[in-house]
Amino acid sequence: MNREAKKLLAVNCLYAVIPLLLMLIPLLFSGVEMEAYGPGYVLYMVGVEAGIIAVPALLYFLTPLGRSSAQDFFSQKPTSAILLMVPLAFCAYFFVNGVTACWMALLQALGLATVASNVAAPQGPAQLAAALFVIAAVPALCEEFFFRGVLLPNLLRRLRPGAAIVLGGCLFGLVHGDLSALPGHVLLGIGLCLVAYWTRSIWYVVVWHFLQNGIAVLITYFSGAMLEALGTAQSAAAAQEPAFLFLGGVLLLIPFSVGTALFLALLWITTRSHRSAPLPRAEGRAPVWVWAPVLVALLCAACLYALSGMQMAGGGL
């Protein structure tokens, strides 16, 4: 097995660890009560993100196999085009949520109840700051460090760019384990991989990821007052009906899909200089079994989605 095949095997093994630990860690801490956005909660969330994703990636970069990998997507300095991440993240957030709303309407039509988010709404400025840190900043750094800094470059060494981008996005989306948001997570992952490939930098997608999650936190923070102004629980309950979900999703998709495509096109045009040098390609074929860890990861992810599906089915009874 040549050096490139060993590198791919190592990266695939790192990926396989993520969904496995995402199943085991919540079980280990299931009996521990933590105040939302308190010190224990913040340490737990940072520990999960760093321990499962960032630290293994860092250890990989310290090995002989990983030392050269950082050159592909870490050495490129961002330009003023990074400012396009602000309108792109805004449009992409509502586009992805439009897709999610249509998907949830389909699930409800099939008899699967939508499960309320287990992320508590922050109360007050201190909790809002903590939420932006643990839900937006930490995942943006840790997840992009691995998925676009380690996994995607190695996929691009072996696969055609289109296949690597789609596979990388799917692998990113699948580890989230939330059936009600699966298409949205996959679409976001593909978009992040596409931008990382175009810009040859993880910093653009770190900003996008942070803004994407940050918008969700801010909307959650202000949603209580908004729902109260619109009619409290009756408005919220009506919005969860399949017909309303589907209609709301379509209304989001129509304008924000156009906006997302527009800003992606502008980004592609303004970052042409980033793509002046081709990415290195691996020579020779890797043994088929180096992909075995990905199959293990998919099995673990399937368990996560089975648990999510059972929870939704139970909620509909």
JOHUCOR-V118161 format. One record per run of one state. SS is the DSSP state (H for helix, E for strand, L for the rest). FROM is the first residue (numbers start at 1). TO is the last residue. Records with the same first field share a line. If there is no record, write none. Layout:
SS: FROM-TO / FROM-TO
This chain:
L: 1-2 / 29-38 / 63-69 / 74-79 / 110-123 / 159-160 / 175-178 / 200-202 / 231-231 / 240-241 / 271-271 / 276-287 / 316-317
H: 3-28 / 39-62 / 70-73 / 80-109 / 124-158 / 161-174 / 179-199 / 203-230 / 232-239 / 242-270 / 272-275 / 288-315
